[in-house]
Amino acid sequence: MKLRYVLLLACLCCLQQTFAQSKDYILLLSKGEKQMWVLDRQSLNLVAKIPVGEDPHEIALSADQSVSYVSNAVIAGTGHIINVIDLKGLKPVKDIDTRPFYVPHGMAFHRDTLWYTAQGSKSVVAYDLKADKPVEVLGTGQDFTHLMYLLPNAKTFYTSNVESGTISIYEKKQLPPYMPPTGVLPANAKPRTEWRQSLVKVGYGAEGFDVSDDGKELWTARPDGHVVIVDLAAKKVKVDFDTHVPGLHRLKILPDGKTVAIVSVKTGDLLFYNSFSHQLEQKIQIGHGAGIYIDKTNNRMFISCTPDNYVAVVDLKTRKEIKKISIGRPDGMTGATVNAGN
């Protein structure tokens, strides 16, 4: 009995140490200040400001969320830096030089590989962090390949190609042996596994997008006020509706799967649309929204209002703003839970 009691106490102590060592953050990028702000997730009090590059846009996290990666797009076409930030020590570690692939922007992480769009080079790059080099480069052939979404198996990804008005659907497939012009397969011919791209036309300017939890739909929005829904299995547009709100920029499917939040960087409107009926549920003024992060832990939405120099925090239950965080030209945001132990 005493042994069980001692073991129970030991387990409780270990659990307490684990929780004590865990840090919960909200990360905000400031393009105006060239910094990444680290906030306590619960209180939203400032914990640290970490210097980043010239034009920070998006954040990706390592699998254990102990490292963040910050893309510096420098849209003029010369950007080639991704900052690597240690979230345990809250300090910069190094920079990844992406040359000859220019203007890194959207990112995704899988195992030890950082994927990023190189919009200046019309491509997507898979960068092996252990080998410290790119291991795959997939050209979209599209202009302004901007944001990306990588499926958990890393065999399918989507990108928005803003100036070409398309969505890329890239899939790693097993293909039959290549048939030579002779029409006769060589004796050693075998199936091959290769990437294949499908393009879906969604209209000029479509930038922000999100994918439904069941993986069947991709939602995107255009500056002319249209929202476009892509059937990912059929690889074609299934719905295109007009919100009559210009300047639509980014959107997120909310955790309940029933509502889509859309921001306008032109009018300052925040729209809530029903994801099934495609009808407007609510419209409020929130600020000229340029980016969205959903904090599922606290049922909150963070909207970076870049032209307004603040981040608006919205309670998703009441759909009301509960806080404004003043920050110079905010952009990319995310949340991180960091185990501060060894």
Phi and psi in degrees as GROMACS dihedral restraints (atoms count N, CA, C in turn):
[ dihedral_restraints ]
;  ai    aj    ak    al  type     phi  dphi    fc
    3     4     5     6     1   -63.6    20    10
    4     5     6     7     1   -38.5    20    10
    6     7     8     9     1   -62.7    20    10
    7     8     9    10     1   -43.0    20    10
    9    10    11    12     1   -61.3    20    10
   10    11    12    13     1   -40.7    20    10
   12    13    14    15     1   -63.6    20    10
   13    14    15    16     1   -43.8    20    10
   15    16    17    18     1   -63.6    20    10
   16    17    18    19     1   -43.3    20    10
   18    19    20    21     1   -64.1    20    10
   19    20    21    22     1   -40.0    20    10
   21    22    23    24     1   -62.4    20    10
   22    23    24    25     1   -44.1    20    10
   24    25    26    27     1   -62.0    20    10
   25    26    27    28     1   -39.3    20    10
   27    28    29    30     1   -63.8    20    10
   28    29    30    31     1   -42.9    20    10
   30    31    32    33     1   -64.1    20    10
   31    32    33    34     1   -41.2    20    10
   33    34    35    36     1   -64.5    20    10
   34    35    36    37     1   -39.3    20    10
   36    37    38    39     1   -63.5    20    10
   37    38    39    40     1   -41.6    20    10
   39    40    41    42     1   -62.9    20    10
   40    41    42    43     1   -43.1    20    10
   42    43    44    45     1   -63.2    20    10
   43    44    45    46     1   -42.6    20    10
   45    46    47    48     1   -62.0    20    10
   46    47    48    49     1   -40.9    20    10
   48    49    50    51     1   -65.0    20    10
   49    50    51    52     1   -39.4    20    10
   51    52    53    54     1   -63.3    20    10
   52    53    54    55     1   -47.0    20    10
   54    55    56    57     1   -67.0    20    10
   55    56    57    58     1   -37.1    20    10
   57    58    59    60     1   -65.1    20    10
   58    59    60    61     1   -32.2    20    10
   60    61    62    63     1   -82.2    20    10
   61    62    63    64     1   -14.7    20    10
   63    64    65    66     1   -81.2    20    10
   64    65    66    67     1   133.0    20    10
   66    67    68    69     1  -117.7    20    10
   67    68    69    70     1   133.8    20    10
   69    70    71    72     1  -112.3    20    10
   70    71    72    73     1   119.6    20    10
   72    73    74    75     1  -124.4    20    10
   73    74    75    76     1   156.1    20    10
   75    76    77    78     1  -111.0    20    10
   76    77    78    79     1   130.0    20    10
   78    79    80    81     1  -108.7    20    10
   79    80    81    82     1   128.7    20    10
   81    82    83    84     1  -125.3    20    10
   82    83    84    85     1   135.8    20    10
   84    85    86    87     1   -96.5    20    10
   85    86    87    88     1   135.1    20    10
   87    88    89    90     1  -113.3    20    10
   88    89    90    91     1   110.2    20    10
   90    91    92    93     1   -72.5    20    10
   91    92    93    94     1   -31.9    20    10
   93    94    95    96     1   -69.0    20    10
   94    95    96    97     1   -34.2    20    10
   96    97    98    99     1  -104.3    20    10
   97    98    99   100     1    -6.0    20    10
   99   100   101   102     1    55.3    20    10
  100   101   102   103     1    50.3    20    10
  102   103   104   105     1  -141.2    20    10
  103   104   105   106     1   158.1    20    10
  105   106   107   108     1  -107.8    20    10
  106   107   108   109     1   119.0    20    10
  108   109   110   111     1   -85.9    20    10
  109   110   111   112     1   136.8    20    10
  111   112   113   114     1  -112.9    20    10
  112   113   114   115     1   117.8    20    10
  114   115   116   117     1  -113.4    20    10
  115   116   117   118     1   148.3    20    10
  117   118   119   120     1   -65.5    20    10
  118   119   120   121     1   128.8    20    10
  120   121   122   123     1   -61.7    20    10
  121   122   123   124     1   -37.5    20    10
  123   124   125   126     1   -78.6    20    10
  124   125   126   127     1   -53.9    20    10
  126   127   128   129     1   -85.3    20    10
  127   128   129   130     1   -21.6    20    10
  129   130   131   132     1    64.7    20    10
  130   131   132   133     1    20.0    20    10
  132   133   134   135     1   -74.9    20    10
  133   134   135   136     1   147.3    20    10
  135   136   137   138     1   -72.3    20    10
  136   137   138   139     1   129.3    20    10
  138   139   140   141     1  -101.4    20    10
  139   140   141   142     1   -43.4    20    10
  141   142   143   144     1  -161.5    20    10
  142   143   144   145     1   158.9    20    10
  144   145   146   147     1  -122.6    20    10
  145   146   147   148     1   125.4    20    10
  147   148   149   150     1  -116.4    20    10
  148   149   150   151     1   127.6    20    10
  150   151   152   153     1   -66.3    20    10
  151   152   153   154     1   139.7    20    10
  153   154   155   156     1  -129.4    20    10
  154   155   156   157     1  -161.4    20    10
  156   157   158   159     1   -84.3    20    10
  157   158   159   160     1  -165.7    20    10
  159   160   161   162     1   -68.4    20    10
  160   161   162   163     1   -35.1    20    10
  162   163   164   165     1  -144.0    20    10
  163   164   165   166     1    69.4    20    10
  165   166   167   168     1   -69.5    20    10
  166   167   168   169     1   134.4    20    10
  168   169   170   171     1  -124.0    20    10
  169   170   171   172     1   -51.1    20    10
  171   172   173   174     1  -132.1    20    10
  172   173   174   175     1   159.1    20    10
  174   175   176   177     1  -125.0    20    10
  175   176   177   178     1   136.8    20    10
  177   178   179   180     1  -125.6    20    10
  178   179   180   181     1   155.8    20    10
  180   181   182   183     1  -119.9    20    10
  181   182   183   184     1   148.1    20    10
  183   184   185   186     1   -67.4    20    10
  184   185   186   187     1   168.7    20    10
  186   187   188   189     1   -58.8    20    10
  187   188   189   190     1   -38.1    20    10
  189   190   191   192     1   -91.9    20    10
  190   191   192   193     1     3.9    20    10
  192   193   194   195     1    62.6    20    10
  193   194   195   196     1    22.1    20    10
  195   196   197   198     1   -90.8    20    10
  196   197   198   199     1   -12.3    20    10
  198   199   200   201     1  -131.3    20    10
  199   200   201   202     1   136.5    20    10
  201   202   203   204     1  -115.2    20    10
  202   203   204   205     1   150.7    20    10
  204   205   206   207     1  -120.6    20    10
  205   206   207   208     1   130.2    20    10
  207   208   209   210     1  -120.2    20    10
  208   209   210   211     1   118.7    20    10
  210   211   212   213     1   -85.9    20    10
  211   212   213   214     1   134.0    20    10
  213   214   215   216     1  -110.3    20    10
  214   215   216   217     1    99.2    20    10
  216   217   218   219     1   -72.0    20    10
  217   218   219   220     1   -43.7    20    10
  219   220   221   222     1    44.6    20    10
  220   221   222   223     1    75.3    20    10
  222   223   224   225     1   -57.0    20    10
  223   224   225   226     1   -19.4    20    10
  225   226   227   228     1   -59.5    20    10
  226   227   228   229     1   -13.0    20    10
  228   229   230   231     1   111.9    20    10
  229   230   231   232     1     0.8    20    10
  231   232   233   234     1  -106.2    20    10
  232   233   234   235     1    -2.8    20    10
  234   235   236   237     1   -62.7    20    10
  235   236   237   238     1   137.3    20    10
  237   238   239   240     1  -155.7    20    10
  238   239   240   241     1    25.5    20    10
  240   241   242   243     1  -124.4    20    10
  241   242   243   244     1   133.7    20    10
  243   244   245   246     1  -118.4    20    10
  244   245   246   247     1   120.5    20    10
  246   247   248   249     1   -79.2    20    10
  247   248   249   250     1   141.9    20    10
  249   250   251   252     1  -111.3    20    10
  250   251   252   253     1   120.4    20    10
  252   253   254   255     1  -117.9    20    10
  253   254   255   256     1   128.7    20    10
  255   256   257   258     1   -82.2    20    10
  256   257   258   259     1   113.9    20    10
  258   259   260   261     1   -85.4    20    10
  259   260   261   262     1    -8.4    20    10
  261   262   263   264     1   -79.2    20    10
  262   263   264   265     1   -46.5    20    10
  264   265   266   267     1   -91.2    20    10
  265   266   267   268     1    -7.2    20    10
  267   268   269   270     1    53.2    20    10
  268   269   270   271     1    56.5    20    10
  270   271   272   273     1  -153.2    20    10
  271   272   273   274     1   154.4    20    10
  273   274   275   276     1   -66.9    20    10
  274   275   276   277     1   145.4    20    10
  276   277   278   279     1  -108.5    20    10
  277   278   279   280     1   -50.9    20    10
  279   280   281   282     1  -165.5    20    10
  280   281   282   283     1   175.8    20    10
  282   283   284   285     1  -118.8    20    10
  283   284   285   286     1   141.3    20    10
  285   286   287   288     1   -96.2    20    10
  286   287   288   289     1   122.8    20    10
  288   289   290   291     1   -90.7    20    10
  289   290   291   292     1   113.7    20    10
  291   292   293   294     1   -85.4    20    10
  292   293   294   295     1    -4.5    20    10
  294   295   296   297     1   -56.5    20    10
  295   296   297   298     1   140.2    20    10
  297   298   299   300     1   -89.3    20    10
  298   299   300   301     1    19.9    20    10
  300   301   302   303     1  -104.1    20    10
  301   302   303   304     1   117.8    20    10
  303   304   305   306     1  -104.9    20    10
  304   305   306   307     1   154.3    20    10
  306   307   308   309     1    60.4    20    10
  307   308   309   310     1    66.6    20    10
  309   310   311   312     1   -66.9    20    10
  310   311   312   313     1   139.6    20    10
  312   313   314   315     1  -140.1    20    10
  313   314   315   316     1   -92.7    20    10
  315   316   317   318     1   -66.4    20    10
  316   317   318   319     1   145.2    20    10
  318   319   320   321     1  -139.9    20    10
  319   320   321   322     1   158.5    20    10
  321   322   323   324     1  -151.9    20    10
  322   323   324   325     1   152.4    20    10
  324   325   326   327     1  -120.1    20    10
  325   326   327   328     1   135.7    20    10
  327   328   329   330     1  -144.3    20    10
  328   329   330   331     1   116.9    20    10
  330   331   332   333     1    54.5    20    10
  331   332   333   334     1  -119.3    20    10
  333   334   335   336     1  -104.5    20    10
  334   335   336   337     1    24.6    20    10
  336   337   338   339     1  -120.7    20    10
  337   338   339   340     1   129.3    20    10
  339   340   341   342     1  -100.6    20    10
  340   341   342   343     1   119.0    20    10
  342   343   344   345     1   -96.3    20    10
  343   344   345   346     1   140.9    20    10
  345   346   347   348     1  -150.5    20    10
  346   347   348   349     1   150.9    20    10
  348   349   350   351     1   -82.8    20    10
  349   350   351   352     1   137.8    20    10
  351   352   353   354     1  -113.3    20    10
  352   353   354   355     1    83.9    20    10
  354   355   356   357     1   -67.5    20    10
  355   356   357   358     1   -26.3    20    10
  357   358   359   360     1   -72.2    20    10
  358   359   360   361     1   -17.4    20    10
  360   361   362   363     1  -113.5    20    10
  361   362   363   364     1     8.6    20    10
  363   364   365   366     1    52.9    20    10
  364   365   366   367     1    49.7    20    10
  366   367   368   369     1  -154.2    20    10
  367   368   369   370     1   170.3    20    10
  369   370   371   372     1  -122.4    20    10
  370   371   372   373     1   134.4    20    10
  372   373   374   375     1  -119.1    20    10
  373   374   375   376     1   136.0    20    10
  375   376   377   378     1  -104.5    20    10
  376   377   378   379     1   116.6    20    10
  378   379   380   381     1  -110.0    20    10
  379   380   381   382     1   116.7    20    10
  381   382   383   384     1   -77.5    20    10
  382   383   384   385     1   113.5    20    10
  384   385   386   387     1   -73.2    20    10
  385   386   387   388     1   -31.3    20    10
  387   388   389   390     1   -70.9    20    10
  388   389   390   391     1   -43.1    20    10
  390   391   392   393     1   -79.7    20    10
  391   392   393   394     1   -15.4    20    10
  393   394   395   396     1    58.6    20    10
  394   395   396   397     1    48.0    20    10
  396   397   398   399     1  -162.4    20    10
  397   398   399   400     1   156.9    20    10
  399   400   401   402     1   -70.2    20    10
  400   401   402   403     1   138.9    20    10
  402   403   404   405     1  -115.8    20    10
  403   404   405   406     1   -16.5    20    10
  405   406   407   408     1  -147.2    20    10
  406   407   408   409     1   140.8    20    10
  408   409   410   411     1  -133.3    20    10
  409   410   411   412     1   123.4    20    10
  411   412   413   414     1  -120.7    20    10
  412   413   414   415     1   114.0    20    10
  414   415   416   417     1   -79.8    20    10
  415   416   417   418     1   131.8    20    10
  417   418   419   420     1   -87.6    20    10
  418   419   420   421     1   -25.4    20    10
  420   421   422   423     1    68.1    20    10
  421   422   423   424     1    14.6    20    10
  423   424   425   426     1  -115.5    20    10
  424   425   426   427     1   153.9    20    10
  426   427   428   429     1   -85.6    20    10
  427   428   429   430     1   134.6    20    10
  429   430   431   432     1    61.9    20    10
  430   431   432   433     1    54.6    20    10
  432   433   434   435     1   -70.0    20    10
  433   434   435   436     1   109.2    20    10
  435   436   437   438     1  -110.6    20    10
  436   437   438   439     1   -67.6    20    10
  438   439   440   441     1  -108.5    20    10
  439   440   441   442     1   156.9    20    10
  441   442   443   444     1  -141.9    20    10
  442   443   444   445     1   156.0    20    10
  444   445   446   447     1  -135.7    20    10
  445   446   447   448     1   119.0    20    10
  447   448   449   450     1  -107.3    20    10
  448   449   450   451     1   127.3    20    10
  450   451   452   453     1   -70.1    20    10
  451   452   453   454     1   155.0    20    10
  453   454   455   456     1   -56.3    20    10
  454   455   456   457     1   -29.5    20    10
  456   457   458   459     1   -82.3    20    10
  457   458   459   460     1    -3.7    20    10
  459   460   461   462     1    58.5    20    10
  460   461   462   463     1    23.6    20    10
  462   463   464   465     1  -109.4    20    10
  463   464   465   466     1     0.2    20    10
  465   466   467   468     1  -145.6    20    10
  466   467   468   469     1   137.6    20    10
  468   469   470   471     1  -146.1    20    10
  469   470   471   472     1   160.0    20    10
  471   472   473   474     1  -124.6    20    10
  472   473   474   475     1   145.4    20    10
  474   475   476   477     1  -134.4    20    10
  475   476   477   478     1   151.1    20    10
  477   478   479   480     1   -97.8    20    10
  478   479   480   481     1   130.5    20    10
  480   481   482   483     1  -112.8    20    10
  481   482   483   484     1    91.2    20    10
  483   484   485   486     1   -61.9    20    10
  484   485   486   487     1   -50.4    20    10
  486   487   488   489     1   -80.8    20    10
  487   488   489   490     1   -17.7    20    10
  489   490   491   492     1   -88.4    20    10
  490   491   492   493     1   -13.3    20    10
  492   493   494   495     1    67.9    20    10
  493   494   495   496     1    37.9    20    10
  495   496   497   498     1  -133.6    20    10
  496   497   498   499     1   161.3    20    10
  498   499   500   501     1  -112.9    20    10
  499   500   501   502     1   128.4    20    10
  501   502   503   504     1   -88.2    20    10
  502   503   504   505     1   132.6    20    10
  504   505   506   507     1  -114.0    20    10
  505   506   507   508     1   107.9    20    10
  507   508   509   510     1  -105.1    20    10
  508   509   510   511     1   128.2    20    10
  510   511   512   513     1  -131.0    20    10
  511   512   513   514     1   137.5    20    10
  513   514   515   516     1   -91.8    20    10
  514   515   516   517     1   112.4    20    10
  516   517   518   519     1  -121.9    20    10
  517   518   519   520     1   155.1    20    10
  519   520   521   522     1   -89.8    20    10
  520   521   522   523     1   125.5    20    10
  522   523   524   525     1  -115.7    20    10
  523   524   525   526     1   153.0    20    10
  525   526   527   528     1   -67.1    20    10
  526   527   528   529     1   162.5    20    10
  528   529   530   531     1   -56.3    20    10
  529   530   531   532     1   145.3    20    10
  531   532   533   534     1   -66.9    20    10
  532   533   534   535     1   129.6    20    10
  534   535   536   537     1   -89.3    20    10
  535   536   537   538     1   116.6    20    10
  537   538   539   540     1   -70.5    20    10
  538   539   540   541     1   166.2    20    10
  540   541   542   543     1   -58.9    20    10
  541   542   543   544     1   -20.2    20    10
  543   544   545   546     1   -69.5    20    10
  544   545   546   547     1   -20.0    20    10
  546   547   548   549     1    79.5    20    10
  547   548   549   550     1     8.4    20    10
  549   550   551   552     1  -122.5    20    10
  550   551   552   553     1   123.0    20    10
  552   553   554   555     1   -71.6    20    10
  553   554   555   556     1   138.0    20    10
  555   556   557   558     1   -61.5    20    10
  556   557   558   559     1   157.2    20    10
  558   559   560   561     1   -62.2    20    10
  559   560   561   562     1   -30.6    20    10
  561   562   563   564     1   -97.5    20    10
  562   563   564   565     1    15.2    20    10
  564   565   566   567     1   -62.9    20    10
  565   566   567   568     1   134.8    20    10
  567   568   569   570     1  -135.0    20    10
  568   569   570   571     1   157.5    20    10
  570   571   572   573     1   -60.3    20    10
  571   572   573   574     1   157.4    20    10
  573   574   575   576     1  -131.9    20    10
  574   575   576   577     1   152.2    20    10
  576   577   578   579     1  -109.3    20    10
  577   578   579   580     1   119.3    20    10
  579   580   581   582     1  -142.9    20    10
  580   581   582   583     1   159.7    20    10
  582   583   584   585     1   -79.7    20    10
  583   584   585   586     1   140.0    20    10
  585   586   587   588     1  -132.4    20    10
  586   587   588   589     1   137.3    20    10
  588   589   590   591     1  -107.4    20    10
  589   590   591   592     1   136.2    20    10
  591   592   593   594     1  -119.3    20    10
  592   593   594   595     1   139.4    20    10
  594   595   596   597     1  -112.0    20    10
  595   596   597   598     1   135.0    20    10
  597   598   599   600     1  -118.2    20    10
  598   599   600   601     1   124.2    20    10
  600   601   602   603     1   -77.6    20    10
  601   602   603   604     1   121.7    20    10
  603   604   605   606     1  -121.6    20    10
  604   605   606   607     1    -5.2    20    10
  606   607   608   609     1   105.7    20    10
  607   608   609   610     1   148.3    20    10
  609   610   611   612     1   -58.5    20    10
  610   611   612   613     1   134.2    20    10
  612   613   614   615     1    92.8    20    10
  613   614   615   616     1    -6.4    20    10
  615   616   617   618     1   -64.5    20    10
  616   617   618   619     1   120.7    20    10
  618   619   620   621     1  -122.7    20    10
  619   620   621   622     1   -72.8    20    10
  621   622   623   624     1   -69.6    20    10
  622   623   624   625     1   141.1    20    10
  624   625   626   627     1  -151.1    20    10
  625   626   627   628     1   162.1    20    10
  627   628   629   630     1  -145.4    20    10
  628   629   630   631     1   159.2    20    10
  630   631   632   633     1  -118.2    20    10
  631   632   633   634     1   135.4    20    10
  633   634   635   636     1   -64.2    20    10
  634   635   636   637     1   154.9    20    10
  636   637   638   639     1   -59.7    20    10
  637   638   639   640     1   -31.5    20    10
  639   640   641   642     1   -82.5    20    10
  640   641   642   643     1    -0.9    20    10
  642   643   644   645     1    72.9    20    10
  643   644   645   646     1    13.2    20    10
  645   646   647   648     1   -93.2    20    10
  646   647   648   649     1   -26.9    20    10
  648   649   650   651     1  -126.5    20    10
  649   650   651   652     1   145.1    20    10
  651   652   653   654     1  -119.5    20    10
  652   653   654   655     1   123.6    20    10
  654   655   656   657     1  -103.2    20    10
  655   656   657   658     1   136.4    20    10
  657   658   659   660     1  -142.9    20    10
  658   659   660   661     1   164.2    20    10
  660   661   662   663     1  -134.3    20    10
  661   662   663   664     1   150.1    20    10
  663   664   665   666     1  -116.7    20    10
  664   665   666   667     1   156.2    20    10
  666   667   668   669     1   -63.5    20    10
  667   668   669   670     1   -19.1    20    10
  669   670   671   672     1   -81.4    20    10
  670   671   672   673     1     4.8    20    10
  672   673   674   675     1    96.2    20    10
  673   674   675   676     1     0.0    20    10
  675   676   677   678     1   -88.4    20    10
  676   677   678   679     1   142.9    20    10
  678   679   680   681     1  -111.5    20    10
  679   680   681   682     1   131.8    20    10
  681   682   683   684     1  -121.2    20    10
  682   683   684   685     1   132.1    20    10
  684   685   686   687     1  -113.5    20    10
  685   686   687   688     1   124.1    20    10
  687   688   689   690     1  -101.7    20    10
  688   689   690   691     1   130.6    20    10
  690   691   692   693     1   -80.1    20    10
  691   692   693   694     1   110.3    20    10
  693   694   695   696     1   -73.7    20    10
  694   695   696   697     1   -27.3    20    10
  696   697   698   699     1   -73.3    20    10
  697   698   699   700     1   -44.9    20    10
  699   700   701   702     1   -80.1    20    10
  700   701   702   703     1   -17.5    20    10
  702   703   704   705     1    59.0    20    10
  703   704   705   706     1    49.0    20    10
  705   706   707   708     1  -155.0    20    10
  706   707   708   709     1   161.3    20    10
  708   709   710   711     1   -71.2    20    10
  709   710   711   712     1   130.2    20    10
  711   712   713   714     1  -106.1    20    10
  712   713   714   715     1   -27.2    20    10
  714   715   716   717     1  -144.5    20    10
  715   716   717   718     1   139.7    20    10
  717   718   719   720     1  -141.0    20    10
  718   719   720   721     1   111.6    20    10
  720   721   722   723     1  -128.4    20    10
  721   722   723   724     1   154.6    20    10
  723   724   725   726     1  -101.8    20    10
  724   725   726   727     1   121.4    20    10
  726   727   728   729     1   -84.4    20    10
  727   728   729   730     1   -15.4    20    10
  729   730   731   732     1    63.2    20    10
  730   731   732   733     1    23.4    20    10
  732   733   734   735     1  -117.7    20    10
  733   734   735   736     1   111.0    20    10
  735   736   737   738     1   -74.4    20    10
  736   737   738   739     1   160.2    20    10
  738   739   740   741     1    83.1    20    10
  739   740   741   742     1    17.5    20    10
  741   742   743   744     1   -60.6    20    10
  742   743   744   745     1   137.3    20    10
  744   745   746   747     1  -129.1    20    10
  745   746   747   748     1   -57.9    20    10
  747   748   749   750     1  -131.3    20    10
  748   749   750   751     1   159.5    20    10
  750   751   752   753     1  -150.4    20    10
  751   752   753   754     1   158.8    20    10
  753   754   755   756     1  -141.7    20    10
  754   755   756   757     1   136.7    20    10
  756   757   758   759     1   -79.3    20    10
  757   758   759   760     1   123.5    20    10
  759   760   761   762     1   -71.7    20    10
  760   761   762   763     1   160.3    20    10
  762   763   764   765     1   -56.0    20    10
  763   764   765   766     1   -27.8    20    10
  765   766   767   768     1   -75.4    20    10
  766   767   768   769     1    -9.9    20    10
  768   769   770   771     1    74.0    20    10
  769   770   771   772     1    -2.4    20    10
  771   772   773   774     1   -98.8    20    10
  772   773   774   775     1   -14.9    20    10
  774   775   776   777     1  -134.9    20    10
  775   776   777   778     1   145.7    20    10
  777   778   779   780     1  -119.1    20    10
  778   779   780   781     1   127.2    20    10
  780   781   782   783     1   -97.4    20    10
  781   782   783   784     1   131.4    20    10
  783   784   785   786     1  -131.2    20    10
  784   785   786   787     1   135.4    20    10
  786   787   788   789     1  -112.6    20    10
  787   788   789   790     1   150.6    20    10
  789   790   791   792     1  -114.1    20    10
  790   791   792   793     1   121.9    20    10
  792   793   794   795     1   -80.7    20    10
  793   794   795   796     1    -6.6    20    10
  795   796   797   798     1   -97.7    20    10
  796   797   798   799     1   -46.1    20    10
  798   799   800   801     1   -97.6    20    10
  799   800   801   802     1   -19.2    20    10
  801   802   803   804     1    83.2    20    10
  802   803   804   805     1     8.9    20    10
  804   805   806   807     1   -80.8    20    10
  805   806   807   808     1   144.7    20    10
  807   808   809   810     1  -114.3    20    10
  808   809   810   811     1   119.4    20    10
  810   811   812   813     1  -106.3    20    10
  811   812   813   814     1   138.6    20    10
  813   814   815   816     1  -114.8    20    10
  814   815   816   817     1   113.9    20    10
  816   817   818   819     1  -112.0    20    10
  817   818   819   820     1   139.9    20    10
  819   820   821   822     1   -68.7    20    10
  820   821   822   823     1   128.2    20    10
  822   823   824   825     1   -75.9    20    10
  823   824   825   826     1   -12.1    20    10
  825   826   827   828     1  -102.0    20    10
  826   827   828   829     1   -48.0    20    10
  828   829   830   831     1   -86.2    20    10
  829   830   831   832     1   -16.8    20    10
  831   832   833   834     1    61.8    20    10
  832   833   834   835     1    29.9    20    10
  834   835   836   837     1  -104.7    20    10
  835   836   837   838     1   147.5    20    10
  837   838   839   840     1   -68.8    20    10
  838   839   840   841     1   127.6    20    10
  840   841   842   843     1   -95.5    20    10
  841   842   843   844     1   -37.5    20    10
  843   844   845   846     1  -163.6    20    10
  844   845   846   847     1   148.6    20    10
  846   847   848   849     1  -136.8    20    10
  847   848   849   850     1   127.0    20    10
  849   850   851   852     1  -133.5    20    10
  850   851   852   853     1   158.4    20    10
  852   853   854   855     1   -87.4    20    10
  853   854   855   856     1   125.8    20    10
  855   856   857   858     1  -129.7    20    10
  856   857   858   859     1   -20.2    20    10
  858   859   860   861     1   124.3    20    10
  859   860   861   862     1   165.6    20    10
  861   862   863   864     1   -76.1    20    10
  862   863   864   865     1    84.3    20    10
  864   865   866   867     1   -71.6    20    10
  865   866   867   868     1   133.9    20    10
  867   868   869   870     1  -122.1    20    10
  868   869   870   871     1   -17.0    20    10
  870   871   872   873     1  -153.4    20    10
  871   872   873   874     1   155.1    20    10
  873   874   875   876     1  -134.8    20    10
  874   875   876   877     1   136.2    20    10
  876   877   878   879     1  -130.8    20    10
  877   878   879   880     1   133.1    20    10
  879   880   881   882     1  -100.5    20    10
  880   881   882   883     1   118.3    20    10
  882   883   884   885     1   -93.2    20    10
  883   884   885   886     1    93.0    20    10
  885   886   887   888     1   -65.4    20    10
  886   887   888   889     1   -29.5    20    10
  888   889   890   891     1   -58.7    20    10
  889   890   891   892     1   -40.9    20    10
  891   892   893   894     1  -115.4    20    10
  892   893   894   895     1    11.6    20    10
  894   895   896   897     1    52.9    20    10
  895   896   897   898     1    48.0    20    10
  897   898   899   900     1  -124.6    20    10
  898   899   900   901     1   155.2    20    10
  900   901   902   903     1  -121.2    20    10
  901   902   903   904     1   131.5    20    10
  903   904   905   906     1  -105.5    20    10
  904   905   906   907     1   129.2    20    10
  906   907   908   909     1  -122.0    20    10
  907   908   909   910     1   117.8    20    10
  909   910   911   912     1   -82.7    20    10
  910   911   912   913     1   111.4    20    10
  912   913   914   915     1   -97.1    20    10
  913   914   915   916     1    82.1    20    10
  915   916   917   918     1   -56.2    20    10
  916   917   918   919     1   -51.4    20    10
  918   919   920   921     1   -65.2    20    10
  919   920   921   922     1   -21.5    20    10
  921   922   923   924     1   -94.7    20    10
  922   923   924   925     1    -6.6    20    10
  924   925   926   927     1    61.7    20    10
  925   926   927   928     1    43.2    20    10
  927   928   929   930     1  -157.4    20    10
  928   929   930   931     1   161.4    20    10
  930   931   932   933     1  -109.2    20    10
  931   932   933   934     1   125.6    20    10
  933   934   935   936     1   -92.6    20    10
  934   935   936   937     1   134.6    20    10
  936   937   938   939     1  -110.0    20    10
  937   938   939   940     1   124.6    20    10
  939   940   941   942     1  -117.8    20    10
  940   941   942   943     1   130.7    20    10
  942   943   944   945     1   -76.9    20    10
  943   944   945   946     1   120.4    20    10
  945   946   947   948     1   -74.3    20    10
  946   947   948   949     1   -19.4    20    10
  948   949   950   951     1   -75.2    20    10
  949   950   951   952     1   -46.1    20    10
  951   952   953   954     1   -92.5    20    10
  952   953   954   955     1   -16.2    20    10
  954   955   956   957     1    57.7    20    10
  955   956   957   958     1    40.5    20    10
  957   958   959   960     1  -125.3    20    10
  958   959   960   961     1   147.4    20    10
  960   961   962   963     1   -68.8    20    10
  961   962   963   964     1   132.1    20    10
  963   964   965   966     1  -114.5    20    10
  964   965   966   967     1   -11.7    20    10
  966   967   968   969     1  -165.4    20    10
  967   968   969   970     1   148.4    20    10
  969   970   971   972     1  -118.0    20    10
  970   971   972   973     1   131.0    20    10
  972   973   974   975     1  -110.0    20    10
  973   974   975   976     1   112.2    20    10
  975   976   977   978     1   -74.1    20    10
  976   977   978   979     1   123.1    20    10
  978   979   980   981     1  -158.1    20    10
  979   980   981   982     1   139.1    20    10
  981   982   983   984     1   -70.6    20    10
  982   983   984   985     1   114.5    20    10
  984   985   986   987     1    45.0    20    10
  985   986   987   988     1    66.8    20    10
  987   988   989   990     1   -69.3    20    10
  988   989   990   991     1   155.2    20    10
  990   991   992   993     1  -142.4    20    10
  991   992   993   994     1  -106.2    20    10
  993   994   995   996     1   -65.7    20    10
  994   995   996   997     1   146.1    20    10
  996   997   998   999     1  -145.0    20    10
  997   998   999  1000     1   154.5    20    10
  999  1000  1001  1002     1  -164.7    20    10
 1000  1001  1002  1003     1   174.8    20    10
 1002  1003  1004  1005     1  -115.2    20    10
 1003  1004  1005  1006     1   149.9    20    10
 1005  1006  1007  1008     1  -142.0    20    10
 1006  1007  1008  1009     1   136.7    20    10
 1008  1009  1010  1011     1  -111.0    20    10
 1009  1010  1011  1012     1   114.9    20    10
 1011  1012  1013  1014     1  -114.5    20    10
 1012  1013  1014  1015     1   124.0    20    10
 1014  1015  1016  1017     1   -81.0    20    10
 1015  1016  1017  1018     1   109.2    20    10
 1017  1018  1019  1020     1   -77.2    20    10
 1018  1019  1020  1021     1    -5.7    20    10
 1020  1021  1022  1023     1   -76.5    20    10
 1021  1022  1023  1024     1  -179.6    20    10
